[in-house]
């Protein structure tokens, strides 16, 4: 892909979206840490200096993708909760159903979880204060949305709903990396079935953890 010089705001926005779409495609092929600005520039057909006219760094591109992925998930999960949670069930059963829906939904969001997991040790480095502030404001708005969703089905959570939403995302991001063993680890599980007990399934493990968090938050509230 080769671009001509962007001469107006519409063309600049097309250029920005092309950079984001190319970076997103790269995340389907490689972990976040391997997405380099040089390779992104090559694939999008721009000099690195031109990419930096639109995003101040590789990390700024990834922050935009995190915000996009979070928005996409928050647009999908309300329908999934509506289909999977009966509001007339007792609180404990509703909590378990919410945990099941959230874990199944998040387990499918590979890019979102990779970026959440990389946020503090990758994305928040090599970026300006302005970029971090903008992202944190976006994250706060997303947490407010998630808080409202949880309270709709679990009003018993009270003020704990916001913390629960944040912890669920952090857990999902961390577990997504842990539940993706290396070839050496897979070979170790094959060689010694006794250690295979340490291999975790993302969806099941996340569901159990979130159900426990929900039960504990409701008990404390």
N, C-alpha and C positions, 0 to 999 in steps of 0.2 A: 504494500500500500504506500503510495507516494502522494503527498499533499502539496497543493499550491499554497502560496502565501494567503493567510486568512485576512480578509480585508474589511470585514464587518463583524458585529457581535454574533450574528447567526452563524457565520462560518467559524468563529472562535468557539462557540458552544459545540458545534459539530466536532471540532478538533478535540475538545475536552472529553466529549463522550467517547470518541474513538480511542483515546488514551485509556480511559477507564475500562472500556469493553475489552481492550487488548490485555490489560493487566488482569482482568477477571478470567479471561481465557487461560492465562499463564497459571493462575491459581488452581485450575483444573489439572494441570500437569505437574506441578511442583509445590513444595512447601513455601510458606510465606518468606522464610529466610533466604530462599534461592531466587526470589524475584528481584532481579537487578535492574537498575536504571538503564544500563547499557543494552541489555537484551530487550527491555521494553521499548527503547528508542528504535532499535533495529526493526522490531516487529511492526511498530506503528508507522515506520517510514519517515521518521523525523530525526534530526540531529538532537543529541542529548540537551544541548543548550536551548533548543526550541521547546522540548518537553518541559524544561524548567521555566519557561515563560508562563505555563499553565498551572504547574504544580511546583512548589518550592523544593520538593524532594520526593524520593521514592515513597517515603513514609506518609507524606501528605496524600499521595495517590491511594495508598492502602487505607488511610483513614476515611477517604471518600467512599471506598468500596465497603468498609465496615458499616458506615451510615446507611448506604444503599441496601446492604444485606439485612440489616436490622429492620429497616422500614418494610422490606418485602416480607420478612417473617411476621412482623406485627400486623400486616395486612391479611395474612393467611390464617393465623392461629385463632382469631375469633370464631370463624366458621367451624374450625376443628373442635373447639371447646363446646360450641353450641350443639354439634352433632354427638359429642362424646360424653357430655356431663348432664345428667338429669338433676335440675335444681331442686327437685322434691326429695332427693335421697338424704339420709342422715348425714351430718357433717363429716364423720369419719369416711364414709363411702364416697362422698363428694370429693374429699381431699385426695383419696386414692385415685379417683377417676381423673381429676385435674393433673395429678402427677403422671399418670399414664399418657394422657394426651400431650402434655408438654414434652415429655421425654421422647415420645415417638416423633413429634414434630421437629424438635431440635436435632434429633439424630440424623435427620435428612438434610440439615443445613450445614453441609461440610465447610463451605467457604466462611460462613458466619462464625462457626466455632473455631476455625483456624485463626481467624482475625481476632476474635475475642481473646484467645489464648496468647496471641502475640502482642497484645495491646501494650502491656507494661514493659516488656523487655525488647520490643522491636519498634512498634509504631510510635511510642512516645519519645523516641530519640531522633535527633536530626530534624526536628521540626520547630517552628517558631512558637512563641507563647500564644500568638493569635490563632494559629491552627489548633493548638490543644484546647484553648478556651472555646472555640467554635464547636469542636467535637464534644467537649464536656457538656455544653449547653444542649447539643443534640441528644446526648446520652440521657440527660435529665428529662428531656421531653419524652423520650422513649420509655424511661422508667415510669413516668407518670401514666402513660398509656397502659403499660403492663400492670401497674398497680390497680388501675381501674378494672381491667379484665379479671384479675384475681379476686377483687372484692365483689364483683358481680356474681361469681360462683361460690366464693368462700368469704362472706361478710364476717365470719368469725375470726378471720385473720386480723382484723382491725388495722392499726398502724403498722403491723408487721408485714403487710402485703408488699410494701416497697422493698424492704430488705430481702424478703423472700424472692422477689423477682430478680434482684441483682445477684444474689447468691446462686440462684438456679443457672443464670447465664455463666457465671464464673466456674461453677462446677462442670457445666456442659463443655466449656472450652477446655478445661484442664483434663477432663476424662477423655475427650476426643483424641488428645495426643497420647494419653496413657493406653487407650484401647486400640491403638494402631501399632502393634509390635513390629519391630525390625525383622528382617529375614533371619538374623542370628537368634533373636528371641523365639521366633516361630520354630526354628530348628531345635532349640533347647526344649521347647514344649513337646516336640515330637520325640526327642531323645529320652526325656525323663517325664513320664506322665504325672509323676508326683508334683512337679512344679507347675503343671498346666492349670492348677487351681488358681494361680496368680493371673491367668489370662481373663480379662473382664470383657463382657459385652456392653457396649456403650448404652444402648437403650435400656436394658434391664438394670444395669448399675445406677444409671441416672434416675430411673423411675423409683427405685428403692430409696435412694438418697433424698429425692425431692419429697416423696411421701413422708419420710421421717421428719424432714424440715417442716412440712405443713402441719403434721400432727404436733410437733413440739411448739411451733409458733401459736397454734390454736390453744394449746394447753396453757401457754404463758399469758396469752391475751385474756 
